[in-house]
């Protein structure tokens, strides 16, 4: 049995899946002031009548880190940055305690200038005075030589945690690495406190299965591994929706996914049946990061979006002022508008009528007209955002989780609709788009299903410099000597072996160790008129997808 949990903006969903399909599901209200409370409620509810010890795997998608960053509830971080030629690191300063330490390593990994110990000691002293306990350490070419990052980290004995740049990704992008390391440190304590509480809750319930956390790229990582890279859990909610849609639907063509919740609507695209990916990393609070992610977009339209009337103009969202009036809320919402129009008959329809009649009395517009305008406004927002996203995708190279699609132009004519209000909006959306709209079984808990069936993903990059006789795999902390005659074939073989060893070390099932090579190249390095060595790079991954044993049990 597999247990999936998804903490959404409005509801927390949980499902249990076995070889026959979904055997239990629940939905509880998300308590943002205490996420552990709603997670415990969901766990207790979904495990009713089920022996917890039979659960073999627990996967969790959480909004914790995303909310902490958006709401500026992060811990203060001491950021130590060592630059190099070109980009001025001060242009990418982040946080209240950002320190530039002179010192340079070039693009080959050669140390050009030693770190300035005087500057470093002054910065450390200032952090100590302010009782800074978590740090981010980044040098410009640390993926080629991490010596400066390692040296700075060793100078921070008072640290509870140090987010070290080269361990986060093998990609070369200095500004993205600074932001990623910062956010990783900023949410570390909050995330680890939460993780410990989750483990305690499961233990008290008798569930002793390994716990995994969903990542933005649609894969999972074991909870113990995630403790040092909590930044990977950012935007895992939309990723859960995408994986859930893949699990429930047989998608083989260009398509759009809409996950309409109470607070927002998540949009994702499929090209030839495969979800698109943000190859270089997502943007967080206006900062580009190295966190790989499925390509999604969230907009402030959901079933509980509040209806507003100004003059003769009726709008909805992005504000959510609570539940619909039909559910006991105090402000009319999209759900209430659907009740008034007779599109649905959800809970206390008389309360929906009362709410819109109050708006009619206040603004002199008939309640039916207000309801229709609110629905039209919401549908127009969704339609325009989908079209804008398609245009954006078609304006640049298209990358899916599988491959780069050269010359691909996205032309979707099918929408896969999931989320709590999905069934109530299917006809409205089909009419607005003029496309085929499919609502899968279990659409209301599709994101929890996505969390439950997502497999573990890892990507690594291997760099070899035969002139310097060095090989590095930055995010695995591998730094070894190689012979001068080292080849690209050697590199591919070593990258595969390092990946396999890592997957085994974190307990990934043999059936899920499907390693693919994304990039592999070698070019000669020339000085004067002579070849002095080769620069070799291999990038491989276990791509996002569905657990081998769950691939076909949930399909339509």
Secondary structure, 3 states (H helix, E strand, C coil): CEEEEEECCCEEEEEEEECCEEEEEEEEECCCCCHHHHHHHHHHHHCCCCCHHHCCEEEEECCHHHHHHHCCCCCCEEEEEECCCCCCHHHHCCCCEEEECCCEECCCCCEEECCCHHHHHHHHHHHHHCCCCEEEEEECCCCCCCHHHHHHHHCCCCCCEEEEHHHCCCCCCHHHHHHHHHHHHHCHHHHHHHHHHHHHHHHHHCCCCEEEEECCCCCEEEHHHHCCCHHHHCCHHHHHHHHHHHHHCCCCCCEEEEEECCCCEEEEEEECCEEEEECCCCEECCEECCCCEECEEEECCCCCEEEEEECCEEEEEEEECCCCHHHCCCCCEHHHHHHHHCCCCCCCHHHHHHHHHHHHHHHCCCHHHHHHHHHHHHHHHHHHHHHHHHHHHHCCCEEECCCEECCCCCCCCEEEEECCCHHHHHHHHHHHHCCEEECCCCHHHHHHHHHHHECECEEEEEEEECCCCEEEEHHHCEEEECCCCCCHHHHHHHHHHHHHHHHHHCCCCHHHCCCEEEEEEEEEEEECCEEEEEEEEEEEEECCCECHHHCCCCCC
